Amino acid sequence: MLRYVAKRLLMAVFILWAVATIAFALTFLSGDPATLMIGDHWTAEQIAAFREAMGYDRPLLVQYGDYLAGLPRGDFGVSVRQQVPVMDLILERFPATLELTAAALFLIVFVSIPIGVLSAVKRNTLADRVAMSGALFAQSVPTFWLGIMLILVFGVWLRWLPVSGQGTILHLLLPAITLATFSTARIARLVRSSMLDVLGQDYIRTARAKGLPNWRIHYVHALRNALIPVITILGIEVGSLLGGALITETVFAWPGIGRLTLQAIQARDLPLVQGVITFGALVFVLVNLLVDLSYSLIDPRIRSEEGGKR
Amino acid sequence: MKALWLSIRRSPVALTAFIVLLGLVGVALLAPVLAPMDPGAIDIRARLSPPGEGGHILGTDNVGRDVLSRIIHGARISLFVGVATVLIGGIFGSVLGIVAGYFRGWVETVIMRLVDIQLAFPSILLAVAIMALVGPSMMNVVVVLSIATWAPFCRVARGQTLSVCNQEYITAAVSLGLSDTRILWRHVLPNIINPLIVVASFALATNIINEASLSFLGVGVPPSTPTWGGMLGEGRNYLRIAWWVATLPGIALMLSVYSVNMLGDWLRDHYDPRLTDS
């Protein structure tokens, strides 16, 4: 177990280093970061002064070393536009994204699991077919268009719900639905196939032979085992939620990290861009680390599989 | 190929999706002939005309350009970017995956760590960041989305290659002294191509959406070219007074993606009913 934890931790640190390095490299992708950030209507002297102030005139390796050394302390540098530490901006916006993502995750779990289970139990019935083609359809709706349509119907035509900003639970409803739809559909399909897998196992036959009632077999014996792969995918889904937040927050003017990212990109605020990318990867890697470790506790087979290879 | 077509014909779902896609390809190819008006022709006096008014079947946008003509021309971009990125990213990823699965050792370790890194990161976020730095252009969109595409191909190709290489016919080919290239090209690739086609169909759907997302955010294809995502991005600002500008390109986008997904789903069941959603 200890060996497994150590291996996963090492992997997490490695991925973080790689993403941070890519984020750093992005800065120099387009040539001179100083010119890129303050534009070409400045004089050469002004650009040179800016370059010196930002430290872009130092050797690349020194900059890289400085950048990496700052990361463990949460030091992502200073935003060029707002002259505030990048970390402060991120922490200021993070609660809003957390609220939105948590609400979306709640919707995903409580909508997709019942649909998936029901589809599997009622396999090949009309209900199953409707649910699964519905899910495939939901996976095909572009997030930003769904957001716009929800605004049009519930905000503009019916005037039931607020369409932008953050505040009450009513503000949260449309963005959360927008962000959750794609993942809900994907997870529902996954729950169904995972349930079908489990329902074909010997221990389910044993449970049936014992004469247990159907609901007990489905919800106690089968669902618990079927959820194991689903939990892993939910961890990975946090990544697409972070990407989806970029678009959802833009459509609904939600004051979170996603909108901060887009604003940083549009303003060419490179330290801020580097910061949000690395921070996003940090959140994603941490969530997946926790998921992996927690479910190796739930399911001893995963540990022994890892150990068995050596 | 012929057997595949026969199976498609027998499935109403697959056939419908196939016909819709064929129609889409036709519309894209014949766009200049089919479009009733010049998609770039500005007519300020006719701005935001509702559908049916002044000969504009689907209305006009905020500078009076014909929505229908722009949707028809937009099909070209969506399809071109989708197909090009899947080809580039798919071939690149598959080759790396096959190499990793066949040669094993440190090559495999390096390649699979790269996959882990790529998948550790929401690709759309990276795509937006890169696009903002390199500037909007069709070529940049293709390059950036190809980079975002390769990892799933690599992972599936490696897994399939690993299992194929355990088969006796590969052992036989190796003991006959065939070259690696020949074994990979003639014996491994044909046996792993089906799962890769399934991955390709879902990647196509994803990339059509991702191109639209980039253009919607204003960092994709330059706004002078009509794209579904770009039209949505502009139309969003006129939602209260002109619903059609943002709604209709979205329907075209959704129908295309839905057809691709349906076909991909059917292909997966067709090739291997046990392959699970990932």
Boltz contact constraints between the chains, C-beta under 6 A:
constraints:
  - contact:
      token1: [A, 15]
      token2: [B, 117]
      max_distance: 6.0
  - contact:
      token1: [A, 15]
      token2: [B, 120]
      max_distance: 6.0
  - contact:
      token1: [A, 18]
      token2: [B, 117]
      max_distance: 6.0
  - contact:
      token1: [A, 19]
      token2: [B, 121]
      max_distance: 6.0
  - contact:
      token1: [A, 29]
      token2: [B, 133]
      max_distance: 6.0
  - contact:
      token1: [A, 30]
      token2: [B, 133]
      max_distance: 6.0
  - contact:
      token1: [A, 136]
      token2: [B, 261]
      max_distance: 6.0
  - contact:
      token1: [A, 136]
      token2: [B, 265]
      max_distance: 6.0
  - contact:
      token1: [A, 137]
      token2: [B, 258]
      max_distance: 6.0
  - contact:
      token1: [A, 140]
      token2: [B, 254]
      max_distance: 6.0
  - contact:
      token1: [A, 140]
      token2: [B, 257]
      max_distance: 6.0
  - contact:
      token1: [A, 140]
      token2: [B, 258]
      max_distance: 6.0
  - contact:
      token1: [A, 140]
      token2: [B, 261]
      max_distance: 6.0
  - contact:
      token1: [A, 141]
      token2: [B, 254]
      max_distance: 6.0
  - contact:
      token1: [A, 142]
      token2: [B, 209]
      max_distance: 6.0
  - contact:
      token1: [A, 142]
      token2: [B, 212]
      max_distance: 6.0
  - contact:
      token1: [A, 142]
      token2: [B, 253]
      max_distance: 6.0
  - contact:
      token1: [A, 144]
      token2: [B, 216]
      max_distance: 6.0
  - contact:
      token1: [A, 145]
      token2: [B, 250]
      max_distance: 6.0
  - contact:
      token1: [A, 148]
      token2: [B, 236]
      max_distance: 6.0
  - contact:
      token1: [A, 148]
      token2: [B, 246]
      max_distance: 6.0
  - contact:
      token1: [A, 152]
      token2: [B, 239]
      max_distance: 6.0
  - contact:
      token1: [A, 152]
      token2: [B, 243]
      max_distance: 6.0
  - contact:
      token1: [A, 156]
      token2: [B, 240]
      max_distance: 6.0
  - contact:
      token1: [A, 189]
      token2: [B, 277]
      max_distance: 6.0
  - contact:
      token1: [A, 190]
      token2: [B, 277]
      max_distance: 6.0
  - contact:
      token1: [A, 193]
      token2: [B, 276]
      max_distance: 6.0
  - contact:
      token1: [A, 193]
      token2: [B, 277]
      max_distance: 6.0
  - contact:
      token1: [A, 239]
      token2: [B, 122]
      max_distance: 6.0
  - contact:
      token1: [A, 242]
      token2: [B, 122]
      max_distance: 6.0
  - contact:
      token1: [A, 243]
      token2: [B, 122]
      max_distance: 6.0
  - contact:
      token1: [A, 243]
      token2: [B, 124]
      max_distance: 6.0
  - contact:
      token1: [A, 243]
      token2: [B, 125]
      max_distance: 6.0
  - contact:
      token1: [A, 246]
      token2: [B, 125]
      max_distance: 6.0
  - contact:
      token1: [A, 265]
      token2: [B, 129]
      max_distance: 6.0
  - contact:
      token1: [A, 265]
      token2: [B, 132]
      max_distance: 6.0
  - contact:
      token1: [A, 273]
      token2: [B, 129]
      max_distance: 6.0
  - contact:
      token1: [A, 281]
      token2: [B, 121]
      max_distance: 6.0
